[in-house]
Amino acid sequence: MAHNNTSPESEGSAAPEPPTLSGWFASHFGNWASDYVEMRATRYE
């Protein structure tokens, strides 16, 4: 999913809000979370 911060539909460009909170977390922390969980699973296996 590509980020489109210059979308004309974006209101308040100073602090643009994501379409959905879960979508924001998925795009920002998706890879980090999966890597973190995998690391913990391996460490405490």
GIZIWO-V339047 format. One record per residue. N is the residue number from 1. RES is the residue in three letters. PHI is phi as a letter, one per 20 degrees, with the letter a starting at -180 (999 if undefined). OMEGA is omega in whole degrees, 0 to 359 (none if undefined). NEAR is the number of other ideal C-beta (glycine too) atoms within 12 Angstrom. Layout:
N_RES_PHI_OMEGA_NEAR + N_RES_PHI_OMEGA_NEAR
This chain:
1_MET_999_182_12 + 2_ALA_e_178_7 + 3_HIS_e_180_14 + 4_ASN_c_183_14 + 5_ASN_e_182_16 + 6_THR_d_181_10 + 7_SER_f_180_14 + 8_PRO_f_179_9 + 9_GLU_f_181_12 + 10_SER_f_178_16 + 11_GLU_e_181_10 + 12_GLY_m_183_9 + 13_SER_f_180_13 + 14_ALA_f_179_8 + 15_ALA_c_182_9 + 16_PRO_f_178_17 + 17_GLU_e_179_16 + 18_PRO_f_179_19 + 19_PRO_g_179_17 + 20_THR_b_181_11 + 21_LEU_f_180_12 + 22_SER_f_178_13 + 23_GLY_f_178_15 + 24_TRP_f_179_16 + 25_PHE_f_182_15 + 26_ALA_f_183_17 + 27_SER_f_184_20 + 28_HIS_e_186_15 + 29_PHE_d_182_16 + 30_GLY_g_182_16 + 31_ASN_f_182_13 + 32_TRP_f_182_14 + 33_ALA_f_181_16 + 34_SER_f_179_13 + 35_ASP_f_182_13 + 36_TYR_f_180_14 + 37_VAL_f_180_15 + 38_GLU_f_179_14 + 39_MET_f_180_13 + 40_ARG_f_181_12 + 41_ALA_f_180_11 + 42_THR_f_184_10 + 43_ARG_f_185_9 + 44_TYR_d_182_8 + 45_GLU_f_none_7
